Amino acid sequence: MANTVNQRVVTPEHLLFEAPRTKAFITGSEAASEAVRRANVDIAIAYPITPQSETMERIGNLFAEGYIRDYYRAEDEVGAFSAISGASRTGVRCMTASSGPGLMRGLETIASWPGHRLPLVFLIMCRVINAPLSIQPDNLELDYMLTSGNILLHGENQQDFFDYTLAGFAISEKCEVTLPVAVAVDGFFVTHARAWVEMPSAELKLPPRDCYSEAVPMIDNENPPVRIARDAPIQKSNFISYQMHAAWQQEIHAAHERSRKWVSRYINGLVEVVNPEAETLIVASGSAVSQSREALRQAEEMGKKVGLIKVKSLRPFPTAELRAACRHAKRIIVPEFNCPGWLNREVRATLYGHSEAKIADGPRVYGGITMPTELILEWLFKSE
Amino acid sequence: MNGNEYRVKPGPEGLLPPAAACCGVILPEKGQGLVEGALKSENDTLRVMARELLTRQNPTIFPGPLVLWAWREGVADKAASVLELANEIPGVRIIPMPDYRPIYPKIDPEAVINPCHPNLTIWHNKIEVCVFIGVHCHFANITLKMIRAGTNCYTITLCHAAGHEDSMASLPFADANQVRALTAAIRKLKREGLRPRYADTPGIQLTAAQEALSQGLVWQPAPVA
């Protein structure tokens, strides 16, 4: 039987960049599970929710095939994310996944992962947050993730979902990072649609997690140096207790800064820039990038030069990269699949004082509406 | 330098100084060191560390769990190298950080340093230069931030991993060889004529708590205030 025992361990660099790849026409859910097949995962725990369910069902199949050492369906998202916390503390490689309302249910636990310095990978298949009840695509939940302390990558397509998931494990477990990595894609557009995905051989896998080389001790009752509990409540009412908690929070932000090097290395930069010399720019992440690419092509057919900045990493946010890429811009639009416009807010805050470009407050669609390229073109040129 | 002007100097820096990593200080690669926020060669970093250890008040080594127990091959040798280092620093003290949990109702600052209130140990013992070794990076980092905020202690880190932006001098990927290289740098400085601040009190100095233990007395923690 094919299983992880028969796979050959290679470095993350070899698996991500050097190993020969073959193409497969697969869904995003299949791409994510194929990444997990090659990730040497010890345990996967989740609670089903649309549109995440198909991925976790396929990861259950990986358990049956012997590619994952343990797997179960938790009682709900609070249970799933808490169990993953415990698993990560014991030093094993672990992953979970959720969507919109499920993510919101477990948000307290999700926001506790970074403070506990828990390496893990969290797949987010974005969907509307209820109510009213809907299962349609919308990435509002990423707004809540932005200040959760998790590293947050936003994939454009099925290929990104495969590559970012594999990279997430490697980034998460670096000693100077030691943080959870959330890999998000827009539900249905990516998870349930097929596209060509290039993948290295399934006979290869990542090295196992080296939990004794991370920033905190693991819970290991056999090893004296780490037979110590950690993260006891810091709630004694005196200044120094407050200061420790403050320093602890600073350390999470510092770890994000340190992660820039590894995020950039493993996903080929925090941004991708197309037509950097253009004065009219689109800044987008996730599926909005794909729509923007097509709008850019149509604009070129109309004889208009438009640039595109694909934001791959939301946390750490590509501050320096965005400022550099926008230094010649005169007009910027930020297409998004959510109502509040969290990327627009990030872009404005980042470029404030660093660009003279006018930043349009849109376009945005939400609640399951698709983003027609005509809408992007209209916003691009309506000032003319 | 890393293209930014932020400097990580001894404090006290005040209420809540920023994390150096968020001010543009980046970690050194293998073969490099970090001195006050600037990238240096390993040799230059060792020389700075050696000078500070020989000239500042009450040099102290803070060994953490990763060198206090021989839990892995190579650790015993690394611990031996720490003792060799201590023997070259006249007047040095060794105060361990064996555990990261808060110690309530209060710590004995002569017995341990604790990441929940490291400044108590620094203040009580009037430590103006210290070496962290074998402390897990997360706990070293938060401790270093608090020391820099509230004390004037010069912090040195011999890190088994990627190093520490918030210490004044940091060497990454430090195994027993790097510890012995620091010992050699200290010997070289002394050979070059640098007279250690505590030249007249050579050897490792015991704290009162350690003295009591060494004499076979039953040591009790400090009474609760």
Interface residues (C-beta under 8 A of the other chain):
Chain A: R117 K174 C175 E176 T178 Y212 S213 E214 A215 V216 P217 N223 P224 P225 V226 I228 A229 R230 A232 I234 K236 I240 S241 Q243 M244 A246 A247 W248 Q250 E251 H253 A254 A255 E257 R258 K261
Chain B: L16 P18 A19 A20 A21 C22 I26 L27 P65 L66 L68 W69 W71 R72 D99 Y100 R101 P102 Y104 P115 C116 H117 N119 L120 H136 C137 H138 F139 N141 I142 K145 M146 A149 G150 H160 A161 A162 G163 E165 D166
